[in-house]
Amino acid sequence: MSLVAERVPAAAHAARRPAHRALRALWFWIKRYLPPELAGTATMLVAGVAVAAAAAPAIVIGLVGTAAENIGFYSVAAITVWREQRVNFPDDGMLRRARRVAVLLVLEFGPAELLDTFLVRPVALTLAVHLLPDIALGLIVGKLAADVVFYVLAATAFRVTEKTGVRGEAPATQV
């Protein structure tokens, strides 16, 4: 009887582990990318609506929205990586840490950003702004479409830098 009593809680606990691991991984990605996303979205909306108010064509709105989103996103992303590296390499000086941050940003986002900035995002924003009746809605829909492509590439690149040890101590993703 005691064997059955011991196995049930252990089996129930084991069944919960994958769900718990998935939630931890999801929480990690939310903490990592939500702040830059909020900053990027805000700057994209402000700039995109402003140029639309000046009667700019959809392509200009798409290009300005792309540039503004990059400024907002990478301002916050750089701070995030700086803090990560300050913890992982506390003895590094400011210049060395700045170089590490620049390299890590390029490794994590470079390939995704090239495709995103020069093709996917401007096209997605332009088409959505052109096809939808509201500029802000078009910017949001276009952004979400572009984000799918961007994050498949960026998250993969992040995991590669994490698994290869380029980032230093691995953050608590453990997935």
C-alpha positions, 0 to 999 in steps of 0.5 A: 500500500505504501508503494502505491501511495509513494508512486502516485505523488511522484507520478503526478509531480513528474507529469507537472514538470514539462508544464512547469518548464514550459511556463518558466521558458515562456516567462523568460522570453516575456521578461526578455522581449516584452520591454523592448517590444513595448518601447518599439511599438510605442515609438513606431505608433507615434512616428507612424501616426505622425507621418500619416497625419502629414499625408505621407504615402503608405510606403513612407509610413512603413519605412518610418515605422520600421526605423522608429520601432528599431530605435525604441526596441534596440534602446531597451534591448541594449540596456537588457543585455548590458545588465545581463553582462554586468552580472555575468562579467562583473570585473569587465570595464565599461569599454569591454562590456560595451563591446560584448553588448554590441557583439551579443546584440549583433549575434542575437539579432543581426540575421533576423534584423537584416531580413526584418529591417530591409524586407519583412517589416517595411513590406508588412507595415506598408501593406497593412497600412494600405489595406486597413482603414485605420493607420494605428491598426495597420501599424499594429497588424503589420508589426505582428506579422513581421514579428513572427518572422523576426522572433523565429530567427532571433530566439534561435540565435539567442539560444545558439549564443547561450548554448555555445557559452558566448553569453557567459553564464546562462540565464535561467531559461533551463529549457 
